[in-house]
Amino acid sequence: MLWLGAIVSLCYVPGVTGAYIATQWPAMAVLLSFGLLRSGPFTVFHALGLAFIAYAAVRLPFSFAPYASVFGLWLIVIMGLCVWFGTTMTSMRELYTGLAIGGAVSSALAVLQYFGIETVATFSVAPPGLYVNGVQQGTVLALIAVALASERMWLWILPLAPGILLSHSRGAWLALAVGLLACFVRRLWVFGILGVAGAFYLLSPLSFADAERVFIWRIAFDNMTWLGYGPGTFYSIIIPWYGSPRYPEYAHNDAIQLAFEYGIGALLPFIIFGYALWRTDAKEWPVVVGFVTAGAYSMPLFMPVTAFLALVAVGRILRLYALDGRNSDRSRQYVVSWRWCYAEASRQAVPVASHHSAKG
């Protein structure tokens, strides 16, 4: 899986493959489709995920922004593929190594950009490496560092450190700090306290950027509907209400954006992530904690690399749920795979043939 992590983290080159066109999304759409041929347990949480995709598809004809909704639905399908791929994996170390290689390249480019050596196009004041802007670079590298720490792959974190420091992103540093804490402290009440403190911090703006973010949230809350406006419609719908020449492309809070676009249907992914956050015993738990932390003030669900890493980690946690159920006989789990179905059919056919030959 090393090659997959490297491709996802390296296949985007600003100014070559586009400015803000994240080529990781189509790369994941193609590569992860082959993951459907891999065997893995199908749980109630996977059923909830499929129900969410179906809900998004049903809302598509009622969208006020059809083009944006088609794109948004496509992203949701890719995210579902990420979860399934994680469910089929028995180890994350090779995938983390591949992502770390891509992150190290981006971090090295950020160092060169800091010294004025422009190797690729940049679109921010802080050195962004391969990831368009400093905030995105910091968030991506911070989440990869948390994943590496969860597997005790400490040496791989060192080449990521310059990119995180040069990003000048408070959010990235916070996600890194909370994620690293989760690697060593696995008590939900500790993170509940941190969550309350973080809520007070986010709702008490310390800068113009903070105040603008809170303003976006207030507009989104004031205009939410029960069924939502449809996938990918936040940007198109929020423009008339914003009253500023700088329109927000994202809500800078993944939970608010999901609720805005999907209404009550957003409860389905909330339940899945809620279960993943509850599984403090899972090795991938710190990755999900760091991701949710970043999602409180940024949009990691809509950044390809961070979404890929976190959703694969969620899939791994769902695999643990299936194994727990199978080992304790609490519930029956089903393995989905074309190869498995063929093998089962062949296995069932053998006794029947033997039986008839014995009678003859």
TADA-V528303 format. One record per residue. RES is the residue in one letter. PHI is phi as a letter, one per 40 degrees, with the letter a starting at -180 (NA if undefined). OMEGA is omega as a letter, one per 30 degrees, with the letter a starting at -180 (999 if undefined). NEAR is the number of other ideal C-beta (glycine too) atoms within 8 Angstrom. Layout:
BEGIN
((RES:PHI:OMEGA:NEAR) (RES:PHI:OMEGA:NEAR))
END
This chain:
BEGIN
((M:NA:l:8) (L:d:a:10) (W:c:a:7) (L:c:l:10) (G:c:l:17) (A:c:l:12) (I:c:a:11) (V:c:a:17) (S:c:a:18) (L:b:a:10) (C:c:l:9) (Y:b:l:12) (V:b:a:7) (P:d:l:14) (G:g:l:6) (V:b:l:7) (T:c:l:8) (G:h:l:9) (A:c:l:8) (Y:b:l:6) (I:c:a:6) (A:c:a:9) (T:c:l:10) (Q:c:a:13) (W:c:l:11) (P:c:l:7) (A:c:l:11) (M:c:l:14) (A:d:a:12) (V:c:a:7) (L:c:a:11) (L:c:l:12) (S:c:l:8) (F:c:l:7) (G:c:l:11) (L:c:l:7) (L:c:a:7) (R:c:a:9) (S:c:l:8) (G:a:a:11) (P:c:l:13) (F:b:a:10) (T:b:l:11) (V:c:l:5) (F:c:l:11) (H:c:l:12) (A:c:l:9) (L:c:l:12) (G:c:l:13) (L:c:l:9) (A:c:l:9) (F:c:l:13) (I:c:l:12) (A:c:l:8) (Y:c:l:11) (A:c:l:15) (A:c:l:8) (V:c:a:7) (R:c:a:15) (L:d:a:13) (P:c:a:5) (F:c:a:6) (S:c:l:13) (F:c:a:7) (A:b:a:11) (P:d:a:7) (Y:c:l:6) (A:c:a:13) (S:c:l:15) (V:c:l:10) (F:c:l:9) (G:c:l:14) (L:c:l:14) (W:d:l:10) (L:c:l:12) (I:c:l:12) (V:c:l:10) (I:c:l:12) (M:c:l:11) (G:c:l:11) (L:c:l:14) (C:c:a:15) (V:c:a:16) (W:c:l:14) (F:d:l:13) (G:c:l:15) (T:c:a:14) (T:c:a:11) (M:c:l:13) (T:c:l:2) (S:a:a:5) (M:b:a:13) (R:c:a:8) (E:c:l:10) (L:c:l:13) (Y:c:l:15) (T:c:l:12) (G:c:l:17) (L:c:l:16) (A:c:l:16) (I:c:l:13) (G:c:l:15) (G:c:l:15) (A:c:l:11) (V:c:l:12) (S:c:l:16) (S:c:l:16) (A:c:l:11) (L:c:l:13) (A:c:l:16) (V:c:l:12) (L:c:l:10) (Q:c:l:14) (Y:c:l:8) (F:c:l:6) (G:g:l:5) (I:c:a:6) (E:c:l:8) (T:c:l:6) (V:b:a:10) (A:c:l:8) (T:b:a:9) (F:b:l:9) (S:a:l:9) (V:c:l:3) (A:c:l:13) (P:d:a:14) (P:c:a:17) (G:g:l:13) (L:c:a:14) (Y:b:l:12) (V:g:l:10) (N:a:a:10) (G:c:a:14) (V:c:a:13) (Q:c:l:11) (Q:d:a:20) (G:c:a:17) (T:c:l:18) (V:c:a:15) (L:c:l:16) (A:c:a:16) (L:c:l:19) (I:c:l:16) (A:c:l:15) (V:c:l:17) (A:c:l:16) (L:c:l:14) (A:c:l:14) (S:c:l:12) (E:b:a:10) (R:f:l:5) (M:c:a:12) (W:c:a:8) (L:c:l:5) (W:c:a:12) (I:c:a:12) (L:d:a:7) (P:c:l:11) (L:c:a:16) (A:d:a:10) (P:d:a:11) (G:c:l:17) (I:c:a:15) (L:c:a:6) (L:c:a:12) (S:c:a:17) (H:f:a:6) (S:b:l:12) (R:c:a:5) (G:c:l:12) (A:c:l:15) (W:c:l:11) (L:c:l:11) (A:c:l:16) (L:c:a:13) (A:c:a:8) (V:c:l:13) (G:c:l:18) (L:c:l:12) (L:d:a:9) (A:c:l:14) (C:c:a:9) (F:b:l:6) (V:b:a:6) (R:b:l:7) (R:b:a:7) (L:c:a:8) (W:c:l:6) (V:c:a:9) (F:c:l:11) (G:c:l:8) (I:c:l:8) (L:c:l:9) (G:c:l:8) (V:c:l:8) (A:c:l:8) (G:c:l:11) (A:c:l:8) (F:c:l:8) (Y:c:a:7) (L:c:a:11) (L:c:l:7) (S:b:a:6) (P:d:l:8) (L:b:a:4) (S:a:l:6) (F:c:l:5) (A:c:l:6) (D:c:a:10) (A:c:l:9) (E:c:l:9) (R:c:l:13) (V:c:l:11) (F:c:l:8) (I:c:a:13) (W:c:a:12) (R:c:l:8) (I:c:a:11) (A:c:l:15) (F:c:a:8) (D:c:a:6) (N:b:l:10) (M:c:l:9) (T:b:a:7) (W:c:a:5) (L:c:a:8) (G:g:a:15) (Y:c:l:10) (G:h:a:15) (P:c:l:15) (G:g:a:14) (T:c:a:15) (F:d:a:15) (Y:c:a:12) (S:c:a:9) (I:c:a:12) (I:c:a:14) (I:d:a:8) (P:c:a:5) (W:c:a:7) (Y:c:l:10) (G:g:l:3) (S:a:l:5) (P:c:l:3) (R:b:a:4) (Y:c:l:9) (P:c:l:12) (E:c:l:5) (Y:b:a:9) (A:c:a:13) (H:f:l:10) (N:a:a:13) (D:c:a:11) (A:c:l:10) (I:c:a:11) (Q:c:l:15) (L:c:l:12) (A:c:a:12) (F:c:a:14) (E:c:a:15) (Y:b:l:14) (G:f:a:11) (I:c:l:8) (G:c:l:12) (A:c:l:13) (L:c:a:7) (L:c:l:12) (P:c:l:11) (F:c:l:10) (I:c:a:10) (I:c:l:14) (F:c:l:11) (G:c:l:8) (Y:c:l:12) (A:c:l:14) (L:c:a:11) (W:c:a:7) (R:c:a:11) (T:c:a:8) (D:c:a:5) (A:c:l:10) (K:c:a:7) (E:c:a:13) (W:d:l:16) (P:d:l:14) (V:c:l:15) (V:c:l:15) (V:c:l:13) (G:c:l:16) (F:c:l:15) (V:c:l:10) (T:c:l:12) (A:c:a:17) (G:c:l:13) (A:c:a:10) (Y:a:a:9) (S:b:a:11) (M:b:a:12) (P:c:l:14) (L:c:a:12) (F:b:l:9) (M:b:a:13) (P:d:a:11) (V:c:a:15) (T:c:l:14) (A:c:l:13) (F:d:a:12) (L:c:a:14) (A:c:a:14) (L:c:l:12) (V:c:l:15) (A:c:l:16) (V:c:l:15) (G:c:l:16) (R:c:l:15) (I:c:l:15) (L:c:l:18) (R:c:l:14) (L:c:l:10) (Y:d:a:12) (A:c:a:13) (L:c:l:9) (D:c:a:9) (G:c:a:12) (R:c:a:10) (N:c:a:6) (S:c:a:6) (D:g:a:4) (R:c:a:5) (S:a:l:5) (R:c:l:4) (Q:b:a:10) (Y:b:l:6) (V:c:a:9) (V:b:l:8) (S:a:l:10) (W:c:a:6) (R:c:l:8) (W:c:l:10) (C:c:l:8) (Y:c:l:8) (A:c:l:8) (E:c:l:8) (A:c:l:8) (S:c:a:8) (R:c:l:7) (Q:c:a:8) (A:c:a:8) (V:c:a:8) (P:c:a:7) (V:c:l:8) (A:c:a:8) (S:c:a:8) (H:c:a:8) (H:c:l:8) (S:c:l:7) (A:c:l:6) (K:c:l:5) (G:c:999:4))
END
